[in-house]
């Protein structure tokens, strides 16, 4: 059950990432297209790494990682909200 929850949180994180990268006007407008592409790629790799690490730890019985990943997702949600609203 914990693995499934982390998986669903991972889907949410990737969706939030997509929203932030496509609609984060104020912050992203300052960057060149090449920089935006590189930042997008590196941040996707980072998101995947965090997801895989969290899934591996939850499978290993470390349920605290589920709560930590949930907090990480909440932080991503707040950050995406700020970017979409133009506050960043």
N, CA, C and O atoms as CSV, one atom per row, in Angstrom:
chain,resi,resn,atom,element,x,y,z
A,1,UNK,N,N,0.817,-1.190,0.000
A,1,UNK,CA,C,0.000,0.000,0.000
A,1,UNK,C,C,0.870,1.267,0.000
A,1,UNK,O,O,0.569,2.241,-0.691
A,2,UNK,N,N,1.949,1.233,0.785
A,2,UNK,CA,C,2.837,2.380,0.839
A,2,UNK,C,C,3.491,2.657,-0.507
A,2,UNK,O,O,3.657,3.812,-0.900
A,3,UNK,N,N,3.860,1.598,-1.207
A,3,UNK,CA,C,4.481,1.759,-2.523
A,3,UNK,C,C,3.514,2.424,-3.500
A,3,UNK,O,O,3.904,3.288,-4.286
A,4,UNK,N,N,2.266,2.015,-3.442
A,4,UNK,CA,C,1.244,2.605,-4.308
A,4,UNK,C,C,1.046,4.083,-3.978
A,4,UNK,O,O,0.875,4.902,-4.880
A,5,UNK,N,N,1.068,4.423,-2.705
A,5,UNK,CA,C,0.918,5.818,-2.292
A,5,UNK,C,C,2.094,6.662,-2.804
A,5,UNK,O,O,1.890,7.770,-3.299
A,6,UNK,N,N,3.313,6.147,-2.687
A,6,UNK,CA,C,4.478,6.872,-3.197
A,6,UNK,C,C,4.368,7.021,-4.709
A,6,UNK,O,O,4.711,8.070,-5.254
A,7,UNK,N,N,3.900,5.998,-5.381
A,7,UNK,CA,C,3.727,6.063,-6.830
A,7,UNK,C,C,2.741,7.168,-7.211
A,7,UNK,O,O,2.999,7.936,-8.138
A,8,UNK,N,N,1.618,7.251,-6.504
A,8,UNK,CA,C,0.630,8.296,-6.785
A,8,UNK,C,C,1.196,9.690,-6.490
A,8,UNK,O,O,0.946,10.640,-7.232
A,9,UNK,N,N,1.957,9.797,-5.403
A,9,UNK,CA,C,2.606,11.077,-5.103
A,9,UNK,C,C,3.617,11.437,-6.198
A,9,UNK,O,O,3.786,12.609,-6.533
A,10,UNK,N,N,4.278,10.430,-6.746
A,10,UNK,CA,C,5.214,10.661,-7.845
A,10,UNK,C,C,4.519,11.204,-9.075
A,10,UNK,O,O,5.037,12.100,-9.742
A,11,UNK,N,N,3.347,10.666,-9.378
A,11,UNK,CA,C,2.562,11.184,-10.507
A,11,UNK,C,C,2.214,12.642,-10.258
A,11,UNK,O,O,2.309,13.474,-11.161
A,12,UNK,N,N,1.810,12.948,-9.030
A,12,UNK,CA,C,1.484,14.338,-8.686
A,12,UNK,C,C,2.708,15.238,-8.839
A,12,UNK,O,O,2.593,16.357,-9.338
A,13,UNK,N,N,3.875,14.761,-8.416
A,13,UNK,CA,C,5.091,15.569,-8.530
A,13,UNK,C,C,5.441,15.862,-9.984
A,13,UNK,O,O,5.822,16.984,-10.319
A,14,UNK,N,N,5.314,14.866,-10.839
A,14,UNK,CA,C,5.621,15.095,-12.249
A,14,UNK,C,C,4.599,16.033,-12.884
A,14,UNK,O,O,4.951,16.839,-13.746
A,15,UNK,N,N,3.344,15.936,-12.470
A,15,UNK,CA,C,2.323,16.862,-12.974
A,15,UNK,C,C,2.612,18.287,-12.502
A,15,UNK,O,O,2.513,19.234,-13.282
A,16,UNK,N,N,2.968,18.437,-11.232
A,16,UNK,CA,C,3.316,19.764,-10.702
A,16,UNK,C,C,4.538,20.330,-11.414
A,16,UNK,O,O,4.612,21.529,-11.681
A,17,UNK,N,N,5.481,19.470,-11.714
A,17,UNK,CA,C,6.680,19.894,-12.444
A,17,UNK,C,C,6.303,20.437,-13.813
A,17,UNK,O,O,6.795,21.485,-14.233
A,18,UNK,N,N,5.430,19.720,-14.502
A,18,UNK,CA,C,4.991,20.161,-15.824
A,18,UNK,C,C,4.281,21.504,-15.773
A,18,UNK,O,O,4.507,22.366,-16.622
A,19,UNK,N,N,3.423,21.679,-14.778
A,19,UNK,CA,C,2.708,22.944,-14.625
A,19,UNK,C,C,3.685,24.072,-14.339
A,19,UNK,O,O,3.601,25.142,-14.943
A,20,UNK,N,N,4.604,23.837,-13.426
A,20,UNK,CA,C,5.562,24.876,-13.051
A,20,UNK,C,C,6.452,25.259,-14.228
A,20,UNK,O,O,6.749,26.439,-14.419
A,21,UNK,N,N,6.877,24.290,-15.009
A,21,UNK,CA,C,7.770,24.590,-16.131
A,21,UNK,C,C,7.024,25.281,-17.275
A,21,UNK,O,O,7.604,26.113,-17.973
A,22,UNK,N,N,5.766,24.952,-17.471
A,22,UNK,CA,C,5.050,25.529,-18.603
A,22,UNK,C,C,4.373,26.854,-18.269
A,22,UNK,O,O,4.184,27.694,-19.148
A,23,UNK,N,N,4.006,27.044,-17.002
A,23,UNK,CA,C,3.249,28.241,-16.666
A,23,UNK,C,C,3.944,29.144,-15.657
A,23,UNK,O,O,3.358,30.132,-15.214
A,24,UNK,N,N,5.167,28.831,-15.290
A,24,UNK,CA,C,5.904,29.675,-14.359
A,24,UNK,C,C,6.499,30.863,-15.091
A,24,UNK,O,O,7.710,30.934,-15.300
A,25,UNK,N,N,5.647,31.787,-15.476
A,25,UNK,CA,C,6.021,32.871,-16.384
A,25,UNK,C,C,7.143,33.759,-15.860
A,25,UNK,O,O,8.151,33.952,-16.540
A,26,UNK,N,N,6.975,34.293,-14.670
A,26,UNK,CA,C,7.916,35.306,-14.179
A,26,UNK,C,C,9.332,34.761,-14.043
A,26,UNK,O,O,10.293,35.389,-14.487
A,27,UNK,N,N,9.453,33.605,-13.435
A,27,UNK,CA,C,10.775,33.034,-13.219
A,27,UNK,C,C,11.375,32.493,-14.518
A,27,UNK,O,O,12.552,32.717,-14.802
A,28,UNK,N,N,10.580,31.795,-15.288
A,28,UNK,CA,C,11.096,31.144,-16.489
A,28,UNK,C,C,11.359,32.138,-17.623
A,28,UNK,O,O,12.174,31.861,-18.503
A,29,UNK,N,N,10.688,33.281,-17.615
A,29,UNK,CA,C,10.877,34.263,-18.689
A,29,UNK,C,C,12.272,34.871,-18.653
A,29,UNK,O,O,12.757,35.370,-19.668
A,30,UNK,N,N,12.911,34.834,-17.508
A,30,UNK,CA,C,14.256,35.409,-17.382
A,30,UNK,C,C,15.343,34.517,-17.985
A,30,UNK,O,O,16.481,34.953,-18.156
A,31,UNK,N,N,15.000,33.291,-18.302
A,31,UNK,CA,C,15.992,32.332,-18.781
A,31,UNK,C,C,15.967,32.218,-20.296
A,31,UNK,O,O,14.939,32.449,-20.934
A,32,UNK,N,N,17.114,31.859,-20.863
A,32,UNK,CA,C,17.162,31.586,-22.295
A,32,UNK,C,C,16.479,30.244,-22.564
A,32,UNK,O,O,16.349,29.427,-21.652
A,33,UNK,N,N,16.046,30.008,-23.793
A,33,UNK,CA,C,15.417,28.722,-24.103
A,33,UNK,C,C,16.331,27.525,-23.807
A,33,UNK,O,O,15.864,26.471,-23.375
A,34,UNK,N,N,17.628,27.699,-24.043
A,34,UNK,CA,C,18.565,26.603,-23.762
A,34,UNK,C,C,18.628,26.323,-22.265
A,34,UNK,O,O,18.645,25.167,-21.842
A,35,UNK,N,N,18.662,27.377,-21.477
A,35,UNK,CA,C,18.708,27.211,-20.019
A,35,UNK,C,C,17.424,26.569,-19.513
A,35,UNK,O,O,17.461,25.710,-18.632
A,36,UNK,N,N,16.292,26.982,-20.066
A,36,UNK,CA,C,15.012,26.374,-19.671
A,36,UNK,C,C,15.000,24.892,-19.970
A,36,UNK,O,O,14.537,24.095,-19.155
A,37,UNK,N,N,15.511,24.511,-21.147
A,37,UNK,CA,C,15.563,23.100,-21.514
A,37,UNK,C,C,16.472,22.298,-20.601
A,37,UNK,O,O,16.126,21.190,-20.191
A,38,UNK,N,N,17.633,22.854,-20.280
A,38,UNK,CA,C,18.578,22.162,-19.409
A,38,UNK,C,C,18.030,22.041,-17.993
A,38,UNK,O,O,18.134,20.982,-17.374
A,39,UNK,N,N,17.451,23.112,-17.483
A,39,UNK,CA,C,16.866,23.071,-16.140
A,39,UNK,C,C,15.713,22.080,-16.108
A,39,UNK,O,O,15.556,21.338,-15.138
A,40,UNK,N,N,14.906,22.063,-17.163
A,40,UNK,CA,C,13.795,21.115,-17.226
A,40,UNK,C,C,14.270,19.671,-17.201
A,40,UNK,O,O,13.704,18.839,-16.492
A,41,UNK,N,N,15.303,19.376,-17.969
A,41,UNK,CA,C,15.832,18.016,-18.015
A,41,UNK,C,C,16.446,17.605,-16.676
A,41,UNK,O,O,16.176,16.516,-16.171
A,42,UNK,N,N,17.272,18.480,-16.109
A,42,UNK,CA,C,17.920,18.158,-14.834
A,42,UNK,C,C,16.907,18.016,-13.704
A,42,UNK,O,O,17.063,17.156,-12.836
A,43,UNK,N,N,15.885,18.839,-13.708
A,43,UNK,CA,C,14.889,18.731,-12.646
A,43,UNK,C,C,14.038,17.467,-12.809
A,43,UNK,O,O,13.613,16.883,-11.812
A,44,UNK,N,N,13.785,17.043,-14.036
A,44,UNK,CA,C,13.073,15.771,-14.240
A,44,UNK,C,C,13.912,14.589,-13.763
A,44,UNK,O,O,13.388,13.658,-13.152
A,45,UNK,N,N,15.206,14.626,-14.041
A,45,UNK,CA,C,16.100,13.561,-13.569
A,45,UNK,C,C,16.128,13.533,-12.047
A,45,UNK,O,O,16.106,12.462,-11.440
A,46,UNK,N,N,16.176,14.720,-11.429
A,46,UNK,CA,C,16.154,14.795,-9.971
A,46,UNK,C,C,14.845,14.228,-9.420
A,46,UNK,O,O,14.862,13.453,-8.464
A,47,UNK,N,N,13.708,14.609,-10.014
A,47,UNK,CA,C,12.403,14.097,-9.571
A,47,UNK,C,C,12.360,12.568,-9.662
A,47,UNK,O,O,11.864,11.902,-8.754
A,48,UNK,N,N,12.878,12.025,-10.753
A,48,UNK,CA,C,12.893,10.579,-10.920
A,48,UNK,C,C,13.767,9.919,-9.866
A,48,UNK,O,O,13.397,8.884,-9.311
A,49,UNK,N,N,14.922,10.507,-9.585
A,49,UNK,CA,C,15.812,9.959,-8.566
A,49,UNK,C,C,15.179,9.950,-7.183
A,49,UNK,O,O,15.294,8.966,-6.452
A,50,UNK,N,N,14.515,11.035,-6.825
A,50,UNK,CA,C,13.845,11.107,-5.519
A,50,UNK,C,C,12.716,10.081,-5.461
A,50,UNK,O,O,12.526,9.426,-4.437
A,51,UNK,N,N,11.972,9.939,-6.547
A,51,UNK,CA,C,10.886,8.957,-6.581
A,51,UNK,C,C,11.418,7.535,-6.431
A,51,UNK,O,O,10.885,6.758,-5.639
A,52,UNK,N,N,12.444,7.193,-7.167
A,52,UNK,CA,C,13.009,5.843,-7.094
A,52,UNK,C,C,13.570,5.563,-5.704
A,52,UNK,O,O,13.364,4.478,-5.160
A,53,UNK,N,N,14.276,6.530,-5.128
A,53,UNK,CA,C,14.823,6.346,-3.785
A,53,UNK,C,C,13.707,6.165,-2.763
A,53,UNK,O,O,13.801,5.304,-1.888
A,54,UNK,N,N,12.662,6.961,-2.867
A,54,UNK,CA,C,11.541,6.845,-1.933
A,54,UNK,C,C,10.840,5.505,-2.082
A,54,UNK,O,O,10.489,4.876,-1.083
A,55,UNK,N,N,10.634,5.063,-3.307
A,55,UNK,CA,C,9.987,3.768,-3.534
A,55,UNK,C,C,10.843,2.626,-2.975
A,55,UNK,O,O,10.328,1.695,-2.357
A,56,UNK,N,N,12.145,2.715,-3.200
A,56,UNK,CA,C,13.036,1.665,-2.697
A,56,UNK,C,C,13.026,1.613,-1.178
A,56,UNK,O,O,13.016,0.528,-0.597
A,57,UNK,N,N,13.028,2.761,-0.534
A,57,UNK,CA,C,13.032,2.790,0.925
A,57,UNK,C,C,11.706,2.293,1.497
A,57,UNK,O,O,11.694,1.603,2.517
A,58,UNK,N,N,10.600,2.632,0.860
A,58,UNK,CA,C,9.289,2.172,1.334
A,58,UNK,C,C,9.177,0.661,1.166
A,58,UNK,O,O,8.645,-0.016,2.046
A,59,UNK,N,N,9.664,0.126,0.063
A,59,UNK,CA,C,9.659,-1.332,-0.137
A,59,UNK,C,C,10.508,-2.012,0.934
A,59,UNK,O,O,10.192,-3.117,1.375
A,60,UNK,N,N,11.588,-1.346,1.349
A,60,UNK,CA,C,12.460,-1.888,2.385
A,60,UNK,C,C,11.898,-1.760,3.794
A,60,UNK,O,O,12.547,-2.172,4.756
A,61,UNK,N,N,10.704,-1.195,3.931
A,61,UNK,CA,C,10.064,-1.107,5.237
A,61,UNK,C,C,10.235,0.224,5.943
A,61,UNK,O,O,9.784,0.383,7.077
A,62,UNK,N,N,10.872,1.173,5.300
A,62,UNK,CA,C,11.085,2.492,5.905
A,62,UNK,C,C,9.883,3.386,5.594
A,62,UNK,O,O,9.920,4.162,4.639
A,63,UNK,N,N,8.826,3.282,6.386
A,63,UNK,CA,C,7.586,3.994,6.112
A,63,UNK,C,C,7.732,5.508,6.299
A,63,UNK,O,O,6.927,6.272,5.767
A,64,UNK,N,N,8.734,5.942,7.036
A,64,UNK,CA,C,8.976,7.372,7.199
A,64,UNK,C,C,9.242,8.069,5.880
A,64,UNK,O,O,8.966,9.259,5.729
A,65,UNK,N,N,9.776,7.326,4.928
A,65,UNK,CA,C,10.026,7.900,3.606
A,65,UNK,C,C,8.728,8.253,2.894
A,65,UNK,O,O,8.700,9.184,2.089
A,66,UNK,N,N,7.662,7.530,3.177
A,66,UNK,CA,C,6.359,7.870,2.603
A,66,UNK,C,C,5.916,9.239,3.109
A,66,UNK,O,O,5.471,10.077,2.325
A,67,UNK,N,N,6.036,9.464,4.394
A,67,UNK,CA,C,5.663,10.755,4.965
A,67,UNK,C,C,6.580,11.860,4.442
A,67,UNK,O,O,6.117,12.955,4.122
A,68,UNK,N,N,7.858,11.576,4.357
A,68,UNK,CA,C,8.799,12.560,3.825
A,68,UNK,C,C,8.500,12.923,2.385
A,68,UNK,O,O,8.560,14.094,2.008
A,69,UNK,N,N,8.178,11.925,1.580
A,69,UNK,CA,C,7.860,12.177,0.179
A,69,UNK,C,C,6.539,12.935,0.057
A,69,UNK,O,O,6.358,13.745,-0.852
A,70,UNK,N,N,5.628,12.664,0.977
A,70,UNK,CA,C,4.377,13.421,1.012
A,70,UNK,C,C,4.634,14.898,1.303
A,70,UNK,O,O,4.029,15.770,0.679
A,71,UNK,N,N,5.530,15.179,2.249
A,71,UNK,CA,C,5.896,16.565,2.547
A,71,UNK,C,C,6.614,17.215,1.363
A,71,UNK,O,O,6.400,18.389,1.065
A,72,UNK,N,N,7.456,16.449,0.703
A,72,UNK,CA,C,8.158,16.929,-0.490
A,72,UNK,C,C,7.140,17.300,-1.579
A,72,UNK,O,O,7.284,18.328,-2.241
A,73,UNK,N,N,6.128,16.470,-1.757
A,73,UNK,CA,C,5.085,16.737,-2.738
A,73,UNK,C,C,4.311,17.999,-2.370
A,73,UNK,O,O,3.999,18.817,-3.235
A,74,UNK,N,N,4.004,18.151,-1.087
A,74,UNK,CA,C,3.299,19.353,-0.637
A,74,UNK,C,C,4.138,20.596,-0.912
A,74,UNK,O,O,3.608,21.619,-1.346
A,75,UNK,N,N,5.434,20.513,-0.663
A,75,UNK,CA,C,6.320,21.637,-0.958
A,75,UNK,C,C,6.356,21.961,-2.441
A,75,UNK,O,O,6.370,23.130,-2.827
A,76,UNK,N,N,6.371,20.926,-3.272
A,76,UNK,CA,C,6.330,21.139,-4.721
A,76,UNK,C,C,5.021,21.807,-5.127
A,76,UNK,O,O,5.002,22.662,-6.013
A,77,UNK,N,N,3.932,21.416,-4.479
A,77,UNK,CA,C,2.633,22.018,-4.770
A,77,UNK,C,C,2.615,23.503,-4.435
A,77,UNK,O,O,2.104,24.313,-5.208
A,78,UNK,N,N,3.171,23.853,-3.292
A,78,UNK,CA,C,3.241,25.259,-2.899
A,78,UNK,C,C,4.131,26.039,-3.869
A,78,UNK,O,O,3.785,27.145,-4.284
A,79,UNK,N,N,5.263,25.465,-4.222
A,79,UNK,CA,C,6.156,26.127,-5.172
A,79,UNK,C,C,5.512,26.325,-6.534
A,79,UNK,O,O,5.654,27.386,-7.143
A,80,UNK,N,N,4.804,25.306,-7.016
A,80,UNK,CA,C,4.126,25.419,-8.308
A,80,UNK,C,C,3.028,26.469,-8.239
A,80,UNK,O,O,2.824,27.218,-9.194
A,81,UNK,N,N,2.321,26.528,-7.119
A,81,UNK,CA,C,1.276,27.533,-6.955
A,81,UNK,C,C,1.867,28.939,-7.031
A,81,UNK,O,O,1.325,29.814,-7.706
A,82,UNK,N,N,2.985,29.147,-6.333
A,82,UNK,CA,C,3.642,30.459,-6.369
A,82,UNK,C,C,4.094,30.807,-7.790
A,82,UNK,O,O,3.962,31.954,-8.216
A,83,UNK,N,N,4.617,29.840,-8.513
A,83,UNK,CA,C,5.074,30.108,-9.877
A,83,UNK,C,C,3.919,30.426,-10.800
A,83,UNK,O,O,4.011,31.352,-11.606
A,84,UNK,N,N,2.831,29.674,-10.700
A,84,UNK,CA,C,1.683,29.892,-11.574
A,84,UNK,C,C,1.029,31.237,-11.269
A,84,UNK,O,O,0.559,31.919,-12.179
A,85,UNK,N,N,0.999,31.613,-10.012
A,85,UNK,CA,C,0.403,32.894,-9.616
A,85,UNK,C,C,1.314,34.079,-9.899
A,85,UNK,O,O,0.904,35.224,-9.708
A,86,UNK,N,N,2.531,33.835,-10.347
A,86,UNK,CA,C,3.453,34.905,-10.684
A,86,UNK,C,C,4.155,35.522,-9.494
A,86,UNK,O,O,4.671,36.635,-9.594
A,87,UNK,N,N,4.186,34.831,-8.378
A,87,UNK,CA,C,4.841,35.358,-7.191
A,87,UNK,C,C,6.323,35.017,-7.147
A,87,UNK,O,O,7.042,35.528,-6.289
A,88,UNK,N,N,6.788,34.180,-8.039
A,88,UNK,CA,C,8.215,33.852,-8.129
A,88,UNK,C,C,8.720,34.215,-9.511
A,88,UNK,O,O,9.899,34.022,-9.807
